[in-house]
Amino acid sequence: MIKIRLTKEFRFEMAHALWNYDGLCKNIHGHSYILFVTVIGEPITDKTNPKLGMVMDFGELKGIVSEEVVDQLDHALVLSKDTPNIDQLNIPQMFDRFFVMDYQPTCENMIADFAERIKARLPKGVELHSLKLHETATSFAEWYASDNQ
């Protein structure tokens, strides 16, 4: 049987800061992230299935990635749990979308987190092939399933 890869693009705005970093990113700042999600699988061959010929419905992929990543992180501030005095930032009006992660919120760590979230939600027979997360127009991280087996 043939394998086909499907890719869907997502965009979201998010702020973060890198605690104990030695460059400008130690300051709270934001990015216009672009996330490319690629899955791989065999097209459905069951003629009674309404998804005949599809590896996965793009709408279903959109729903998974939106719920696991975009809807949560769009217009959010993300910081590491190691940030001191983090509880002082809990100002409800300005921090409705405030996430404290177990990791430093670098592009690399976020893409690894996204991979685990998305993999757990994919339907049977569909696998996560790769992710590409643009933090800026010229800087991005990539995650490949083949590198992480």
KOLBA-225132 format. One record per atom (N, C-alpha, C, CB): z, y, x negated; residue in three letters. Coordinates in pm, whole numbers, padded with zeros to 5 digits, always signed. Glycine has a CB too. Layout:
% residues N
ZYXala/...
This chain:
% residues 149
+00000-00119-00084met/+00000+00000+00000met/+00000+00125-00088met/+00123+00000+00096met/-00051+00232-00037ile/-00056+00357-00114ile/+00072+00438-00095ile/-00179+00441-00073ile/+00105+00511-00198lys/+00220+00604-00192lys/+00164+00745-00189lys/+00318+00583-00316lys/+00225+00827-00107ile/+00185+00967-00093ile/+00309+01054-00113ile/+00119+00993+00047ile/+00287+01166-00181arg/+00395+01265-00200arg/+00372+01381-00104arg/+00401+01315-00348arg/+00479+01425-00042leu/+00477+01544+00044leu/+00567+01649-00017leu/+00522+01509+00190leu/+00524+01773-00014thr/+00606+01882-00067thr/+00619+01992+00037thr/+00546+01938-00198thr/+00740+02042+00052lys/+00766+02155+00141lys/+00840+02261+00060lys/+00849+02112+00266lys/+00805+02387+00086glu/+00863+02501+00015glu/+00965+02571+00105glu/+00753+02600-00030glu/+01077+02612+00044phe/+01183+02683+00116phe/+01222+02807+00036phe/+01308+02591+00140phe/+01263+02911+00106arg/+01306+03035+00040arg/+01440+03080+00097arg/+01200+03147+00058arg/+01527+03127+00007phe/+01655+03182+00051phe/+01707+03280-00053phe/+01758+03069+00076phe/+01793+03369-00007glu/+01856+03471-00092glu/+02000+03429-00113glu/+01847+03615-00027glu/+02046+03433-00238met/+02183+03391-00267met/+02236+03468-00387met/+02190+03239-00292met/+02364+03501-00381ala/+02431+03565-00493ala/+02523+03465-00561ala/+02510+03690-00446ala/+02543+03486-00689his/+02637+03403-00763his/+02682+03480-00887his/+02572+03266-00803his/+02779+03424-00954ala/+02824+03475-01084ala/+02869+03353-01164ala/+02941+03582-01069ala/+02853+03362-01294leu/+02890+03250-01381leu/+03017+03285-01457leu/+02775+03216-01480leu/+03126+03220-01417trp/+03255+03246-01480trp/+03254+03205-01626trp/+03366+03172-01405trp/+03306+03292-01711asn/+03323+03268-01853asn/+03190+03261-01929asn/+03400+03140-01874asn/+03085+03311-01868tyr/+02953+03315-01931tyr/+02947+03433-02026tyr/+02841+03323-01825tyr/+02864+03425-02129asp/+02858+03531-02230asp/+02737+03624-02215asp/+02856+03470-02366asp/+02678+03628-02096gly/+02563+03716-02074gly/+02577+03792-01944gly/+02433+03636-02072gly/+02471+03858-01903leu/+02473+03940-01783leu/+02506+03864-01656leu/+02342+04008-01766leu/+02477+03736-01651cys/+02500+03657-01530cys/+02649+03632-01502cys/+02429+03524-01541cys/+02736+03687-01586lys/+02879+03679-01555lys/+02914+03774-01441lys/+02964+03712-01681lys/+02825+03869-01414asn/+02844+03964-01304asn/+02783+03908-01176asn/+02781+04101-01340asn/+02843+03941-01063ile/+02786+03899-00935ile/+02649+03962-00920ile/+02879+03937-00815ile/+02551+03878-00890his/+02413+03923-00874his/+02341+03825-00783his/+02340+03936-01011his/+02225+03863-00735gly/+02153+03777-00642gly/+02015+03740-00690gly/+02144+03844-00510gly/+01960+03637-00627his/+01826+03588-00658his/+01754+03557-00528his/+01832+03463-00748his/+01624+03564-00533ser/+01537+03516-00426ser/+01490+03377-00470ser/+01415+03615-00398ser/+01562+03276-00424tyr/+01533+03139-00466tyr/+01413+03082-00390tyr/+01655+03049-00444tyr/+01336+03001-00460ile/+01228+02923-00398ile/+01253+02778-00437ile/+01084+02973-00445ile/+01266+02694-00337leu/+01294+02551-00357leu/+01175+02469-00308leu/+01425+02509-00284leu/+01120+02387-00397phe/+01014+02294-00361phe/+01075+02154-00354phe/+00895+02300-00465phe/+01059+02089-00241val/+01114+01955-00220val/+00997+01859-00203val/+01209+01951-00094val/+00991+01758-00289thr/+00884+01659-00283thr/+00944+01522-00256thr/+00801+01658-00415thr/+00895+01457-00151val/+00936+01321-00118val/+00816+01230-00136val/+00992+01311+00029val/+00843+01100-00145ile/+00735+01003-00165ile/+00760+00881-00076ile/+00725+00961-00315ile/+00652+00827-00025gly/+00662+00708+00058gly/+00525+00661+00101gly/+00749+00736+00181gly/+00524+00557+00182glu/+00400+00500+00234glu/+00377+00555+00374glu/+00406+00344+00235glu/+00255+00596+00404pro/+00226+00641+00541pro/+00252+00529+00642pro/+00079+00689+00551pro/+00302+00567+00758ile/+00331+00473+00865ile/+00200+00412+00916ile/+00409+00542+00981ile/+00198+00280+00929thr/+00076+00211+00973thr/+00089+00151+01113thr/+00041+00101+00875thr/+00208+00156+01170asp/+00232+00104+01305asp/+00163+00194+01407asp/+00385+00094+01334asp/+00059+00141+01474lys/-00021+00221+01566lys/+00056+00263+01691lys/-00144+00144+01607lys/+00171+00203+01716thr/+00251+00243+01831thr/+00349+00355+01796thr/+00328+00123+01886thr/+00361+00386+01667asn/+00453+00489+01621asn/+00387+00626+01635asn/+00496+00463+01474asn/+00453+00722+01699pro/+00393+00855+01714pro/+00374+00928+01580pro/+00480+00940+01804pro/+00432+00877+01474lys/+00419+00937+01340lys/+00316+00860+01257lys/+00555+00939+01267lys/+00226+00788+01324leu/+00122+00710+01257leu/+00049+00796+01154leu/+00023+00654+01360leu/+00038+00742+01032gly/-00032+00811+00926gly/+00054+00907+00845gly/-00147+00886+00983gly/+00177+00927+00886met/+00267+01018+00815met/+00363+00942+00725met/+00345+01105+00914met/+00396+01000+00611val/+00506+00949+00530val/+00636+00992+00598val/+00499+01003+00381val/+00636+01118+00641met/+00752+01179+00707met/+00702+01304+00777met/+00867+01214+00603met/+00756+01332+00891asp/+00720+01454+00962asp/+00772+01574+00884asp/+00778+01453+01107asp/+00683+01671+00854phe/+00727+01791+00781phe/+00842+01861+00853phe/+00609+01889+00764phe/+00842+01855+00985gly/+00950+01918+01063gly/+01084+01852+01036gly/+00920+01912+01211gly/+01083+01720+01020glu/+01207+01648+00989glu/+01257+01686+00850glu/+01185+01495+00999glu/+01165+01696+00754leu/+01203+01737+00619leu/+01259+01879+00621leu/+01082+01728+00522leu/+01194+01966+00695lys/+01243+02103+00708lys/+01384+02106+00765lys/+01148+02186+00796lys/+01410+02025+00866gly/+01542+02020+00927gly/+01649+01975+00829gly/+01541+01929+01046gly/+01620+01873+00752ile/+01717+01820+00655ile/+01750+01925+00549ile/+01662+01693+00588ile/+01647+01983+00488val/+01670+02079+00380val/+01734+02207+00433val/+01537+02111+00308val/+01695+02247+00552ser/+01757+02367+00611ser/+01905+02344+00634ser/+01688+02403+00744ser/+01942+02231+00693glu/+02083+02202+00720glu/+02164+02184+00593glu/+02095+02078+00805glu/+02110+02115+00495glu/+02186+02083+00375glu/+02191+02195+00272glu/+02128+01962+00311glu/+02092+02284+00270val/+02084+02385+00165val/+02064+02525+00222val/+01971+02352+00070val/+01950+02549+00282val/+01908+02686+00315val/+02001+02753+00415val/+01768+02684+00370val/+02031+02688+00527asp/+02114+02751+00630asp/+02255+02782+00578asp/+02124+02661+00752asp/+02302+02702+00484gln/+02436+02724+00430gln/+02437+02835+00325gln/+02490+02595+00369gln/+02338+02834+00236leu/+02344+02922+00119leu/+02268+03054+00132leu/+02291+02850+00002leu/+02183+03068+00233asp/+02108+03192+00249asp/+02204+03308+00273asp/+02007+03180+00365asp/+02192+03411+00193his/+02278+03530+00199his/+02426+03496+00177his/+02261+03601+00333his/+02451+03399+00091ala/+02587+03359+00057ala/+02620+03401-00086ala/+02606+03207+00075ala/+02749+03402-00115leu/+02798+03420-00251leu/+02855+03286-00295leu/+02907+03536-00261leu/+02814+03239-00412val/+02858+03110-00464val/+02925+03130-00599val/+02738+03011-00475val/+03046+03077-00612leu/+03122+03088-00736leu/+03182+02952-00772leu/+03233+03194-00723leu/+03219+02937-00897ser/+03286+02816-00944ser/+03433+02820-00904ser/+03272+02802-01097ser/+03490+02702-00879lys/+03633+02693-00847lys/+03720+02738-00964lys/+03670+02550-00807lys/+03661+02744-01083asp/+03736+02787-01201asp/+03751+02939-01211asp/+03670+02735-01325asp/+03685+03012-01123thr/+03695+03158-01122thr/+03838+03199-01088thr/+03594+03221-01021thr/+03905+03275-01175pro/+04043+03313-01146pro/+04051+03413-01030pro/+04109+03373-01271pro/+04162+03410-00960asn/+04190+03502-00850asn/+04084+03496-00740asn/+04200+03643-00902asn/+04023+03383-00725ile/+03914+03369-00629ile/+03960+03394-00485ile/+03853+03230-00639ile/+04086+03365-00457asp/+04139+03386-00322asp/+04141+03534-00283asp/+04279+03329-00312asp/+04141+03622-00380gln/+04140+03766-00352gln/+04006+03814-00298gln/+04176+03845-00477gln/+03903+03732-00310leu/+03770+03769-00259leu/+03753+03733-00112leu/+03662+03701-00342leu/+03855+03677-00052asn/+03843+03631+00086asn/+03857+03750+00183asn/+03950+03524+00116asn/+03751+03829+00192ile/+03745+03943+00282ile/+03649+03904+00394ile/+03699+04077+00208ile/+03700+03869+00513pro/+03615+03812+00617pro/+03487+03889+00648pro/+03693+03799+00741pro/+03493+04020+00658gln/+03375+04097+00695gln/+03263+04083+00593gln/+03411+04242+00713gln/+03298+04074+00466met/+03198+04069+00360met/+03173+03930+00305met/+03239+04160+00249met/+03261+03837+00336phe/+03251+03705+00275phe/+03250+03592+00378phe/+03365+03684+00179phe/+03175+03612+00486asp/+03156+03504+00584asp/+03087+03385+00519asp/+03074+03555+00704asp/+02998+03414+00427arg/+02918+03310+00361arg/+02956+03306+00214arg/+02764+03338+00379arg/+03071+03246+00189phe/+03131+03243+00057phe/+03163+03098+00025phe/+03259+03333+00048phe/+03105+03046-00083phe/+03125+02906-00118phe/+03182+02895-00258phe/+02994+02828-00107phe/+03283+02811-00270val/+03345+02781-00398val/+03303+02638-00433val/+03503+02798-00394val/+03231+02625-00543met/+03179+02494-00582met/+03266+02431-00690met/+03034+02508-00633met/+03259+02301-00700asp/+03331+02228-00805asp/+03262+02245-00939asp/+03341+02079-00770asp/+03150+02312-00940tyr/+03071+02328-01062tyr/+03033+02474-01083tyr/+02945+02241-01055tyr/+02993+02505-01204gln/+02937+02636-01236gln/+02804+02649-01162gln/+02918+02655-01394gln/+02783+02753-01080pro/+02662+02760-00997pro/+02537+02805-01073pro/+02685+02853-00883pro/+02502+02727-01173thr/+02377+02750-01247thr/+02263+02687-01168thr/+02385+02691-01392thr/+02143+02725-01200cys/+02025+02666-01138cys/+02025+02514-01159cys/+01895+02729-01197cys/+02064+02470-01278glu/+02067+02328-01311glu/+02167+02251-01225glu/+02100+02310-01458glu/+02288+02304-01214asn/+02390+02235-01136asn/+02358+02237-00987asn/+02526+02297-01161asn/+02303+02348-00939met/+02269+02356-00797met/+02159+02257-00760met/+02226+02498-00762met/+02058+02244-00844ile/+01948+02153-00811ile/+01997+02008-00809ile/+01831+02169-00912ile/+02088+01973-00897ala/+02145+01837-00895ala/+02225+01814-00766ala/+02236+01815-01019ala/+02300+01914-00724asp/+02375+01907-00598asp/+02279+01893-00480asp/+02464+02032-00581asp/+02174+01975-00477phe/+02076+01969-00369phe/+02012+01831-00361phe/+01969+02076-00388phe/+01982+01772-00476ala/+01919+01640-00478ala/+02008+01537-00408ala/+01891+01596-00623ala/+02136+01538-00438glu/+02228+01442-00376glu/+02237+01464-00226glu/+02368+01452-00439glu/+02244+01589-00184arg/+02253+01621-00041arg/+02129+01574+00034arg/+02273+01772-00020arg/+02013+01603-00022ile/+01886+01570+00045ile/+01863+01419+00046ile/+01769+01642-00023ile/+01886+01352-00067lys/+01866+01207-00076lys/+01943+01133+00032lys/+01907+01156-00214lys/+02064+01178+00058ala/+02151+01110+00154ala/+02100+01119+00297ala/+02291+01169+00147ala/+02010+01210+00324arg/+01962+01233+00460arg/+01821+01182+00488arg/+01967+01379+00490arg/+01750+01137+00387leu/+01611+01096+00407leu/+01602+00965+00485leu/+01540+01081+00272leu/+01498+00952+00567pro/+01482+00828+00645pro/+01447+00709+00555pro/+01374+00846+00752pro/+01470+00591+00609lys/+01440+00468+00537lys/+01293+00467+00496lys/+01473+00343+00624lys/+01268+00426+00371gly/+01131+00417+00320gly/+01079+00545+00258gly/+01042+00377+00430gly/+01157+00652+00267val/+01118+00780+00207val/+01219+00812+00098val/+01110+00896+00314val/+01170+00844-00020glu/+01258+00875-00132glu/+01234+01016-00182glu/+01238+00774-00247glu/+01337+01075-00236leu/+01323+01205-00299leu/+01252+01185-00433leu/+01462+01277-00318leu/+01140+01249-00452his/+01063+01238-00576his/+01106+01345-00675his/+00913+01249-00547his/+01110+01471-00630ser/+01144+01580-00721ser/+01184+01705-00646ser/+01027+01610-00814ser/+01252+01792-00717leu/+01288+01925-00669leu/+01252+02025-00778leu/+01440+01935-00632leu/+01213+02143-00736lys/+01188+02253-00829lys/+01254+02375-00767lys/+01032+02276-00855lys/+01346+02437-00841leu/+01421+02552-00791leu/+01393+02672-00879leu/+01572+02522-00786leu/+01319+02768-00824his/+01293+02895-00893his/+01412+02987-00868his/+01159+02961-00844his/+01472+03034-00975glu/+01579+03132-00965glu/+01518+03273-00973glu/+01686+03111-01076glu/+01415+03286-01054thr/+01339+03410-01064thr/+01192+03371-01064thr/+01378+03493-01194thr/+01105+03471-01069ala/+00961+03443-01069ala/+00918+03364-01191ala/+00883+03573-01062ala/+00995+03373-01300thr/+00954+03309-01425thr/+01053+03204-01477thr/+00934+03413-01529thr/+01158+03175-01401ser/+01260+03080-01447ser/+01292+02981-01336ser/+01388+03155-01493ser/+01289+02852-01371phe/+01317+02750-01272phe/+01373+02625-01339phe/+01191+02716-01193phe/+01435+02541-01257ala/+01484+02410-01300ala/+01411+02305-01219ala/+01641+02397-01282ala/+01394+02186-01279glu/+01329+02076-01210glu/+01418+01952-01216glu/+01192+02046-01272glu/+01416+01876-01108trp/+01487+01749-01098trp/+01385+01643-01057trp/+01606+01756-00996trp/+01382+01533-01130tyr/+01293+01421-01098tyr/+01376+01294-01080tyr/+01186+01402-01210tyr/+01347+01220-00975ala/+01417+01094-00951ala/+01401+00999-01069ala/+01365+01028-00824ala/+01282+00997-01127ser/+01256+00905-01239ser/+01343+00936-01362ser/+01109+00912-01279ser/+01389+01058-01374asp/+01476+01095-01485asp/+01622+01063-01457asp/+01462+01242-01515asp/+01653+01030-01333asn/+01793+01017-01290asn/+01823+00882-01228asn/+01827+01126-01191asn/+01761+00778-01281gln/+01787+00643-01227gln/+01887+00571-01312gln/+01658+00562-01219gln/
